[in-house]
């Protein structure tokens, strides 16, 4: 593997994805560590086996609803296990996901949904009434509970096999801030984010030994590798809404869940209210699998 120099730093070159999709990465982790914890939120957890199963149910339901490769499916949920499951389920269906943060102004949300021609949006039951008031007529609003019911129904027996994505298919869409005009959707393909995850593993050791805190707002591009870190084998700890601006809560989450990997600007941990900002903490490694 080659290296690339940046000043005094020498970093490995990104590893090519060799034609892989994100679903291939999740499948690889399922094979290696099915009973390891994949994602945590509060007291709720999912293993890789459970994550793969629920994601597959959602993928099958989306396929039944007509979602296809390169279609855009919105995801309007609060930071939670539902966000991780929703992203993987949409990806495994072959469609790309559009993060729709509940914190965004309604005008921006309407614009993103209409501009991206999103016809299906995954949400949570508590957010469904608000979402229905935002989406254009004819938009289908679903929840993970709907997907679970579909998995138990007779329809699933007659459903065709989910096609799944290819490396050049759409993975997700991120909208720019719109500071120089209307927000613009930027489309990211599977091969691009797979290369990033492979690079994170090689350059920064993001693998099964790491616990990643997902605290970046979901509609930012920088949040996507945190949401998809299961593809590297890492355990994801989902932060509560607003954690990114709560230094004290951030430190509590790090300590409670033995987080080893945090993405943030350095000044965040030096703000008033962050008791450990000037004291480095030792990362506690996850136990090695047999």
C-alpha positions as CSV (number, residue, x, y, z in Angstrom):
1,X,0.0,0.0,0.0
2,X,1.4,3.4,-0.9
3,X,1.6,6.5,1.2
4,X,0.9,10.2,0.8
5,X,2.7,13.0,2.6
6,X,1.0,16.0,4.1
7,X,3.6,18.2,5.7
8,X,5.0,16.0,8.5
9,X,2.3,13.5,8.2
10,X,2.5,10.3,6.2
11,X,-0.8,8.6,5.6
12,X,-1.7,5.5,3.7
13,X,-3.4,6.0,0.4
14,X,-7.1,5.0,0.4
15,X,-7.7,1.4,-0.3
16,X,-9.7,0.9,-3.5
17,X,-13.2,-0.6,-3.0
18,X,-12.6,-3.4,-5.6
19,X,-16.2,-3.1,-6.8
20,X,-17.7,-3.3,-3.3
21,X,-21.0,-1.8,-2.1
22,X,-21.8,-0.7,1.4
23,X,-24.1,-3.8,1.7
24,X,-21.0,-6.0,1.1
25,X,-19.3,-4.4,4.0
26,X,-22.2,-5.0,6.4
27,X,-22.5,-8.6,5.1
28,X,-18.8,-9.1,5.8
29,X,-19.2,-7.9,9.4
30,X,-22.3,-10.1,9.9
31,X,-20.2,-13.1,8.9
32,X,-17.3,-12.2,11.2
33,X,-19.2,-11.0,14.3
34,X,-22.9,-11.7,14.2
35,X,-23.4,-11.5,18.0
36,X,-21.2,-8.4,18.6
37,X,-23.0,-5.2,19.5
38,X,-23.4,-3.0,16.4
39,X,-25.2,0.0,17.8
40,X,-26.2,1.4,21.2
41,X,-28.6,4.1,22.2
42,X,-29.2,4.5,25.9
43,X,-30.1,1.1,27.2
44,X,-31.2,-0.2,23.7
45,X,-28.7,-2.3,21.7
46,X,-28.6,-4.2,18.4
47,X,-26.2,-7.0,17.4
48,X,-24.9,-7.2,13.9
49,X,-27.3,-10.1,13.3
50,X,-30.3,-8.0,14.5
51,X,-29.1,-5.0,12.5
52,X,-28.8,-7.1,9.3
53,X,-32.2,-8.7,9.8
54,X,-34.2,-5.5,10.5
55,X,-32.4,-3.8,7.6
56,X,-33.3,-6.6,5.3
57,X,-36.9,-6.4,6.3
58,X,-36.9,-2.7,5.5
59,X,-35.2,-3.3,2.2
60,X,-37.8,-5.9,1.2
61,X,-40.6,-3.6,2.2
62,X,-39.1,-0.7,0.2
63,X,-38.7,-3.0,-2.8
64,X,-42.4,-4.0,-2.4
65,X,-43.3,-0.3,-2.5
66,X,-41.4,0.2,-5.7
67,X,-38.2,1.7,-4.5
68,X,-35.4,0.9,-6.9
69,X,-31.7,1.5,-7.6
70,X,-30.8,5.2,-7.7
71,X,-34.2,6.3,-6.2
72,X,-34.1,8.6,-3.2
73,X,-35.8,7.5,0.0
74,X,-36.0,10.1,2.8
75,X,-35.2,9.4,6.4
76,X,-36.8,11.7,8.9
77,X,-36.0,10.3,12.4
78,X,-34.4,11.6,15.6
79,X,-30.8,10.4,16.4
80,X,-31.5,6.8,17.5
81,X,-31.0,3.2,16.5
82,X,-33.7,3.8,13.9
83,X,-31.3,6.1,12.0
84,X,-28.7,3.4,11.6
85,X,-31.2,0.7,10.7
86,X,-33.0,3.1,8.3
87,X,-29.8,4.0,6.5
88,X,-28.7,0.4,6.1
89,X,-32.2,-0.8,5.0
90,X,-32.5,1.9,2.3
91,X,-28.9,1.1,1.1
92,X,-29.6,-2.6,1.0
93,X,-32.8,-2.0,-1.1
94,X,-30.6,-0.4,-3.8
95,X,-31.9,3.1,-3.2
96,X,-30.0,6.1,-1.7
97,X,-31.0,7.8,1.4
98,X,-31.7,11.5,2.0
99,X,-31.1,12.6,5.6
100,X,-34.0,14.9,6.7
101,X,-33.2,16.3,10.2
102,X,-36.2,17.0,12.3
103,X,-34.3,20.1,13.5
104,X,-34.4,21.7,10.1
105,X,-36.9,24.5,9.3
106,X,-40.0,23.2,7.5
107,X,-39.4,25.3,4.5
108,X,-36.0,23.7,3.9
109,X,-37.4,20.2,4.5
110,X,-40.2,20.7,1.9
111,X,-37.7,22.0,-0.6
112,X,-35.3,19.0,-0.1
113,X,-38.1,16.5,-0.5
114,X,-39.6,18.1,-3.6
115,X,-36.3,18.9,-5.2
116,X,-35.0,15.3,-4.8
117,X,-38.3,13.9,-6.0
118,X,-38.5,11.7,-2.9
119,X,-41.7,9.6,-3.0
120,X,-41.0,7.5,0.1
121,X,-39.9,8.8,3.5
122,X,-39.0,6.6,6.5
123,X,-40.0,8.2,9.9
124,X,-40.9,7.3,13.4
125,X,-44.5,7.1,14.6
126,X,-44.2,10.1,16.9
127,X,-42.9,12.2,13.9
128,X,-45.4,10.9,11.4
129,X,-48.1,13.6,11.9
130,X,-45.6,16.4,11.4
131,X,-44.1,14.7,8.4
132,X,-47.4,14.2,6.7
133,X,-47.9,17.9,6.8
134,X,-44.6,18.5,5.1
135,X,-44.6,16.1,2.2
136,X,-46.3,16.6,-1.2
137,X,-49.5,14.7,-1.9
138,X,-48.9,11.1,-2.9
139,X,-45.7,10.7,-0.8
140,X,-45.6,7.4,1.2
141,X,-44.6,7.7,4.8
142,X,-43.5,4.5,6.5
143,X,-41.9,3.4,9.8
144,X,-39.8,0.4,10.8
145,X,-43.0,-1.0,12.5
146,X,-44.6,-1.1,9.1
147,X,-41.7,-3.0,7.6
148,X,-41.9,-5.5,10.5
149,X,-45.6,-6.1,9.8
150,X,-44.8,-6.6,6.1
151,X,-42.2,-9.2,7.0
152,X,-44.9,-11.2,8.8
153,X,-47.5,-10.9,6.0
154,X,-48.4,-13.1,3.1
155,X,-47.0,-10.5,0.7
156,X,-43.5,-11.3,1.6
157,X,-43.8,-14.8,0.2
158,X,-44.7,-13.4,-3.3
159,X,-42.2,-10.6,-3.1
160,X,-39.3,-10.8,-5.6
161,X,-35.7,-10.8,-4.5
162,X,-34.3,-7.4,-3.6
163,X,-31.9,-6.4,-6.4
164,X,-29.5,-4.5,-4.1
165,X,-27.0,-1.9,-5.2
166,X,-23.9,-1.8,-7.4
167,X,-20.8,0.3,-6.8
168,X,-21.9,3.1,-9.1
169,X,-25.4,3.4,-7.6
170,X,-26.5,6.2,-5.4
171,X,-25.8,5.8,-1.7
172,X,-27.0,9.1,-0.2
173,X,-27.8,12.7,-1.1
174,X,-26.6,15.6,1.0
175,X,-27.9,19.2,0.5
176,X,-25.6,22.2,0.7
177,X,-26.3,25.0,3.1
178,X,-27.7,27.2,0.3
179,X,-25.6,30.2,1.5
180,X,-25.0,31.2,-2.1
181,X,-28.4,30.5,-3.4
182,X,-30.8,27.5,-3.2
183,X,-29.5,24.4,-1.5
184,X,-28.1,21.8,-4.0
185,X,-28.2,18.1,-3.7
186,X,-24.8,16.3,-3.8
187,X,-25.1,12.7,-4.8
188,X,-22.6,10.2,-3.3
189,X,-22.1,6.7,-4.8
190,X,-21.4,3.5,-3.0
191,X,-17.9,3.2,-4.2
192,X,-17.0,6.6,-2.8
193,X,-18.2,6.0,0.7
194,X,-16.7,2.5,0.7
195,X,-13.4,4.0,-0.2
196,X,-13.7,6.4,2.7
197,X,-14.5,3.6,5.1
198,X,-11.6,1.6,3.9
199,X,-9.3,4.6,4.3
200,X,-10.6,5.2,7.8
201,X,-9.8,1.7,8.7
202,X,-6.3,1.8,7.2
203,X,-5.3,5.3,8.3
204,X,-7.1,5.6,11.6
205,X,-7.8,2.1,12.7
206,X,-11.6,2.4,12.6
207,X,-12.4,-1.3,13.0
208,X,-14.0,-3.8,15.4
209,X,-11.8,-2.5,18.2
210,X,-13.3,1.0,18.1
211,X,-16.4,2.5,19.6
212,X,-17.6,5.5,17.6
213,X,-19.8,8.3,19.0
214,X,-22.4,9.4,16.4
215,X,-23.0,13.0,17.4
216,X,-22.7,15.0,14.2
217,X,-26.1,16.2,12.9
218,X,-27.4,13.7,10.4
219,X,-27.8,16.1,7.5
220,X,-24.1,16.9,7.4
221,X,-21.8,14.9,5.0
222,X,-19.3,14.4,7.9
223,X,-22.0,12.4,9.8
224,X,-22.4,9.7,7.3
225,X,-19.2,7.7,8.1
226,X,-20.3,7.8,11.8
227,X,-23.8,6.4,10.9
228,X,-22.2,3.7,8.6
229,X,-19.3,2.8,10.9
230,X,-20.9,-0.7,11.3
231,X,-19.4,-1.4,7.9
232,X,-16.0,-1.2,9.5
233,X,-17.0,-3.5,12.4
234,X,-17.1,-0.6,14.9
235,X,-19.7,-0.3,17.6
236,X,-21.8,2.9,17.2
237,X,-23.0,4.8,20.2
238,X,-25.9,7.1,19.1
239,X,-25.9,10.4,20.9
240,X,-29.1,12.1,22.0
241,X,-30.4,15.1,20.0
242,X,-28.3,18.2,20.5
243,X,-25.3,16.3,21.9
244,X,-23.0,18.0,19.5
245,X,-23.5,21.3,21.3
246,X,-23.4,19.9,24.9
247,X,-19.7,19.4,26.0
248,X,-20.7,18.0,29.4
249,X,-23.1,15.5,27.9
250,X,-20.5,14.6,25.4
251,X,-18.0,13.7,28.0
252,X,-20.6,11.7,30.0
253,X,-21.4,9.7,26.9
254,X,-17.7,9.1,26.2
255,X,-17.1,7.8,29.7
256,X,-20.4,5.8,30.0
257,X,-19.9,3.9,26.7
258,X,-16.1,3.8,26.7
259,X,-16.0,5.7,23.4
260,X,-12.7,5.4,21.6
261,X,-13.4,7.6,18.5
262,X,-14.9,11.1,18.4
263,X,-15.1,13.4,15.4
264,X,-15.2,17.1,16.5
265,X,-13.4,20.4,16.4
266,X,-10.8,20.6,19.2
267,X,-12.4,23.7,20.7
268,X,-15.6,21.7,21.5
269,X,-13.8,19.9,24.4
270,X,-12.3,23.2,25.7
271,X,-15.6,25.0,26.1
272,X,-16.9,25.9,29.6
273,X,-18.8,23.0,31.0
274,X,-16.5,20.4,29.6
275,X,-14.6,19.1,32.8
276,X,-12.1,17.0,30.9
277,X,-11.3,19.3,28.0
278,X,-7.6,19.7,29.0
279,X,-7.1,16.2,30.3
280,X,-6.6,13.4,27.7
281,X,-8.4,10.2,28.4
282,X,-7.2,6.7,27.7
283,X,-9.3,4.7,25.3
284,X,-10.5,1.4,26.5
285,X,-10.2,-1.3,23.7
286,X,-13.1,-3.6,23.0
287,X,-12.5,-7.3,23.8
288,X,-10.9,-9.3,21.0
289,X,-13.3,-11.8,19.3
290,X,-12.3,-15.4,19.6
